[in-house]
Amino acid sequence: MPLYLYKDKKSELKVEVLRSFKEYDLPPIDEELPEGERGKERLWERLISGNQILNKWPSSTGPVKGRA
């Protein structure tokens, strides 16, 4: 599941949240915010973050039985 970066337009607070691909458009909820920032009205904007890493593994670890 990827991390999504959100910024509050009112207070400039930035938060990274873990979401599935189906829930990418859901903004952060109060439980995902720092303790002192909960309960305030927010206007969230999703940002593009550059800290995603993709590891590509080889399709095979060696020769397959039955093939020459």
Secondary structure, DSSP 8 states (H G I E B T S, - for coil): --EEEEEETTT--EEEEE--GGGTT----GGGS-GGGTT----EEEE--S--------S-SS--TT--
